[in-house]
Amino acid sequence: MRSALVADERVRIHSGLEVTGLQAAGERIVGVQVHRRAGAPELAADELRADLVVDACGRASRAPTWLAALGYPEPPETIIDAQLGYATRLYELRARPDWKVLYAMGKPGKNPRGGVVYPVEGGRHIVTLVGYGGVFPPVDEAGFLEFAGALETPPCATSWSAPRPAPPSTATARPRTACATTSACAAGPTASSSSATPPAPSTPSTARA
């Protein structure tokens, strides 16, 4: 996709720039303010003009702050918290699996557990378990394996029959990190919306085996 964009003479890609704010003309956003980082190409001005400005910053979006700096009211937010948490460990599987990547999905309303297993360097497998609705995978060895054994995908049972922690084996759990926030931004007579997924307040816990 990037190659196709670069090949389009109508598209210009600027590297080494950081957006620091929005440029407005009347009730329209007409560009962005930028800061040139060290080593970046010189610019004729500290702003970039455009007919359409798209905020693609995701959870790190500063659009509400930038709009407030232009005098617009703080947009109302709606937060939906799925109470999702995950844990990750490295393992050496004693038996060679007959799959390359294993992805186990939960069953809504029945089993809120899921996970993914895929190979990494050194003959090891990285394992990430996930749970939602407050059902978080434990970070201790026994709890982690018990959680994995309760997944809905049948191959998980045999894959986890005798795994061996790969040194170093680290598990990190981050409960309540899957919040979806929607901000309804009113810019003059035209309403628009932006969405992001910032992490809710949580205290990560780490266990090392």
Secondary structure, DSSP 4 states (H G I P E B T S, - for coil): -HHHHHH-TT-----SEEEEEEEEETTEEEEEEEEEPTTPPP-SSSEEE-S------GGG--HHHHHHHTTPPPPPEEEEE---EEEEEEEEESSPPS-S-EEE--BTTTB-EEEEEEE-GGG-EEEEEEE-TT-PPPSSHHHHHHHHHT-SSTHHHHHTSSEEEPSS-EEEE--S--EEEEEEEEETTEEEEEEE-PPPS---EEEE-
